[in-house]
């Protein structure tokens, strides 16, 4: 039997990323994000999600990309990461794709830096290359501790 992976695709700038749909709790519109002083630069702030206060991580800033100028179409992908509910701010959510093993290539062996820890693979979809993220590894343990300690 062929392995299939359903991924939610989203954009950061011109790049398309995907994350396993099983890791996504919900996708929400950007509402009010309250900045929290003295937190890491990539932490956008906190938001109220159905009565729960959750931290919001700006994935563009986390990946050292320029921040988006217009956040009107931005979405927040909410995911449970090691027992912490976290919102990931992305430019836009595109679609859900079903990929098979043959669609996904391993990331290049010479990939340097932290990226190699959270890139599960690369998928060729139409004219795009979709970077499949392991959303649970995007934040280091230290960053997760910092995020889970945010008090408002």
TIMIZA-376475 format. One record per residue (C-alpha): z, x negated, y negated. Coordinates in steps of 0.25 Angstrom, whole numbers, padded with zeros to 4 digits, always signed. Layout:
<sites>
ZXY...
</sites>
This chain:
<sites>
+0000+0000+0000-0004-0005-0014+0008-0008-0024+0006+0000-0036+0013-0002-0049+0013+0009-0060+0015+0003-0074+0017+0008-0088+0008+0000-0097+0011-0002-0111+0006-0011-0123+0012-0022-0131+0001-0026-0141-0012-0027-0133-0005-0031-0120-0003-0020-0109+0010-0021-0101+0014-0013-0089+0028-0010-0083+0031-0003-0070+0033+0012-0072+0045+0012-0063+0052+0003-0073+0049+0013-0085+0059+0023-0088+0052+0030-0099+0042+0027-0110+0046+0033-0124+0041+0033-0138+0048+0024-0148+0058+0031-0156+0069+0026-0164+0073+0011-0159+0085+0006-0166+0085-0009-0168+0098-0016-0163+0102-0028-0172+0103-0042-0166+0095-0039-0153+0083-0047-0148+0070-0046-0156+0063-0038-0145+0074-0027-0144+0068-0016-0153+0081-0009-0153+0087+0003-0145+0083+0018-0144+0088+0031-0139+0082+0035-0126+0086+0048-0121+0100+0046-0126+0101+0031-0121+0100+0019-0131+0090+0009-0125+0086-0004-0130+0071-0006-0134+0064-0019-0131+0051-0022-0139+0042-0028-0128+0033-0034-0139+0044-0042-0145+0049-0045-0131+0036-0051-0127+0035-0058-0141+0023-0050-0146+0022-0045-0160+0029-0032-0162+0021-0019-0163+0018-0015-0178+0017+0000-0174+0027+0006-0165+0021+0020-0165+0015+0020-0152+0026+0011-0145+0033+0016-0133+0046+0012-0126+0046+0009-0111+0060+0012-0106+0063+0004-0094+0076+0001-0086+0078-0014-0086+0089-0019-0077+0098-0006-0080+0095-0006-0095+0086+0004-0101+0076-0003-0111+0065+0002-0119+0053-0007-0121+0045-0005-0133+0030-0006-0131+0017-0003-0139+0012+0008-0131+0013+0013-0117-0001+0015-0111-0001+0020-0097+0004+0020-0082-0005+0011-0073-0004+0010-0058-0007-0004-0054-0008-0010-0040-0005-0024-0035-0019-0028-0037-0019-0024-0051-0008-0033-0054-0009-0048-0055+0003-0058-0056+0006-0064-0069+0001-0078-0071+0010-0088-0065+0009-0097-0077+0015-0086-0086+0026-0092-0094+0038-0087-0101+0046-0075-0098+0034-0066-0096+0032-0070-0082+0046-0064-0079+0042-0050-0083+0027-0049-0080+0025-0043-0066+0010-0044-0067-0003-0042-0074-0013-0030-0071-0027-0029-0075-0029-0014-0080-0043-0011-0086-0045-0022-0097-0030-0025-0099-0020-0034-0092-0007-0026-0090+0006-0035-0090+0015-0029-0080+0029-0031-0085+0042-0032-0077+0050-0024-0087+0063-0028-0081+0060-0043-0083+0055-0041-0098+0069-0043-0103+0078-0055-0098+0092-0052-0093+0097-0058-0106+0089-0049-0114+0093-0037-0105+0107-0040-0107+0105-0041-0122+0097-0027-0122+0108-0020-0114+0119-0025-0123+0112-0019-0136+0123-0010-0142+0119+0000-0152
</sites>
